[in-house]
Amino acid sequence: MGKGDVVPRPTKKAEFEIRFATSSARRGWTGLAATIRNALADSWDFLTRTPLERTPTNYPLRGDLGTIRRDGATFDRWQHKPTLLGDARIWFYVSGRAVLLEQVHTRHPNQTK
Protein backbone atom coordinates (compact mmCIF):
# COMPACT_ATOMS: atom_id res chain seq x y z
CA MET A 1 0.00 0.00 0.00
CA GLY A 2 1.19 3.45 -0.76
CA LYS A 3 0.55 7.08 -0.08
CA GLY A 4 -3.09 7.99 -0.65
CA ASP A 5 -4.39 4.39 -0.55
CA VAL A 6 -7.48 3.68 1.50
CA VAL A 7 -6.65 1.95 4.76
CA PRO A 8 -8.70 -1.25 5.13
CA ARG A 9 -10.62 -1.69 8.36
CA PRO A 10 -8.75 -4.19 10.54
CA THR A 11 -10.71 -7.01 12.14
CA LYS A 12 -10.50 -7.95 15.78
CA LYS A 13 -9.25 -11.45 16.56
CA ALA A 14 -12.80 -12.54 17.44
CA GLU A 15 -14.24 -11.17 14.20
CA PHE A 16 -14.66 -12.81 10.81
CA GLU A 17 -12.84 -11.62 7.70
CA ILE A 18 -14.98 -10.74 4.71
CA ARG A 19 -13.71 -11.98 1.35
CA PHE A 20 -15.08 -12.05 -2.17
CA ALA A 21 -15.78 -15.57 -3.44
CA THR A 22 -16.53 -14.32 -6.97
CA SER A 23 -15.73 -11.33 -9.15
CA SER A 24 -19.46 -10.68 -9.63
CA ALA A 25 -19.81 -10.34 -5.84
CA ARG A 26 -17.08 -7.69 -5.94
CA ARG A 27 -18.99 -5.77 -8.65
CA GLY A 28 -22.25 -6.05 -6.69
CA TRP A 29 -20.54 -4.83 -3.51
CA THR A 30 -19.21 -1.81 -5.39
CA GLY A 31 -22.74 -1.11 -6.66
CA LEU A 32 -24.19 -1.28 -3.17
CA ALA A 33 -21.43 0.95 -1.81
CA ALA A 34 -22.46 3.57 -4.36
CA THR A 35 -26.16 3.41 -3.49
CA ILE A 36 -26.57 2.36 0.17
CA ARG A 37 -23.20 3.14 1.72
CA ASN A 38 -24.34 3.59 5.33
CA ALA A 39 -26.43 0.41 5.34
CA LEU A 40 -23.54 -1.48 3.75
CA ALA A 41 -21.19 -0.28 6.49
CA ASP A 42 -23.68 -1.62 9.05
CA SER A 43 -23.78 -4.90 7.11
CA TRP A 44 -19.98 -5.07 7.27
CA ASP A 45 -20.12 -4.71 11.05
CA PHE A 46 -22.82 -7.39 11.35
CA LEU A 47 -21.08 -9.86 9.03
CA THR A 48 -17.69 -9.50 10.72
CA ARG A 49 -19.18 -10.00 14.19
CA THR A 50 -22.22 -12.30 13.94
CA PRO A 51 -22.67 -13.69 10.41
CA LEU A 52 -24.49 -16.83 11.60
CA GLU A 53 -27.01 -15.03 13.80
CA ARG A 54 -30.59 -15.51 12.58
CA THR A 55 -32.48 -12.23 12.34
CA PRO A 56 -35.25 -10.87 10.08
CA THR A 57 -32.48 -9.58 7.79
CA ASN A 58 -29.99 -12.47 8.07
CA TYR A 59 -30.92 -16.10 7.64
CA PRO A 60 -29.99 -19.30 5.79
CA LEU A 61 -31.55 -19.82 2.39
CA ARG A 62 -33.78 -22.88 1.95
CA GLY A 63 -34.31 -25.62 -0.60
CA ASP A 64 -31.97 -25.89 -3.58
CA LEU A 65 -30.43 -22.50 -2.72
CA GLY A 66 -29.67 -23.57 0.87
CA THR A 67 -26.25 -25.05 0.17
CA ILE A 68 -23.29 -24.25 -2.01
CA ARG A 69 -20.41 -26.47 -3.01
CA ARG A 70 -16.92 -24.95 -3.21
CA ASP A 71 -13.56 -26.70 -3.51
CA GLY A 72 -15.07 -30.10 -2.71
CA ALA A 73 -16.87 -28.93 0.45
CA THR A 74 -20.52 -28.10 1.05
CA PHE A 75 -21.52 -24.96 2.95
CA ASP A 76 -24.80 -23.48 4.14
CA ARG A 77 -25.71 -20.45 2.03
CA TRP A 78 -27.01 -17.44 3.91
CA GLN A 79 -28.82 -14.29 2.81
CA HIS A 80 -28.23 -10.90 4.35
CA LYS A 81 -30.44 -7.90 3.62
CA PRO A 82 -28.58 -4.63 4.14
CA THR A 83 -31.93 -2.89 4.73
CA LEU A 84 -35.19 -4.37 6.00
CA LEU A 85 -37.33 -2.87 3.24
CA GLY A 86 -34.84 -2.67 0.35
CA ASP A 87 -34.24 -5.16 -2.46
CA ALA A 88 -30.47 -5.59 -2.05
CA ARG A 89 -29.31 -9.06 -1.00
CA ILE A 90 -25.92 -10.49 -0.04
CA TRP A 91 -25.51 -14.26 -0.40
CA PHE A 92 -22.62 -15.68 1.56
CA TYR A 93 -21.21 -18.74 3.24
CA VAL A 94 -18.85 -19.12 6.17
CA SER A 95 -15.65 -21.15 6.07
CA GLY A 96 -13.61 -21.06 9.26
CA ARG A 97 -13.30 -17.41 10.29
CA ALA A 98 -14.07 -16.08 6.80
CA VAL A 99 -17.36 -14.80 5.42
CA LEU A 100 -17.22 -15.43 1.67
CA LEU A 101 -19.47 -13.19 -0.40
CA GLU A 102 -20.75 -15.36 -3.20
CA GLN A 103 -23.40 -13.11 -4.75
CA VAL A 104 -24.21 -9.48 -4.06
CA HIS A 105 -27.47 -8.33 -5.62
CA THR A 106 -28.41 -4.68 -5.94
CA ARG A 107 -31.99 -5.83 -6.61
CA HIS A 108 -34.04 -8.72 -5.29
CA PRO A 109 -32.72 -11.88 -7.02
CA ASN A 110 -35.25 -13.73 -9.17
CA GLN A 111 -34.31 -17.07 -7.57
CA THR A 112 -35.96 -16.07 -4.27
CA LYS A 113 -39.05 -14.25 -5.53
ABEGO torsion letter per residue (X at the ends): XBBGBBBBBBBBAABBBBBBABAAAAAAAAAAAAABAAAAAAAAAAAAABAABBBAABBBBBEAAABBBBGGBBBBBBBBBABAABABBBBBBBBEABBBBABBBABBBAAAX
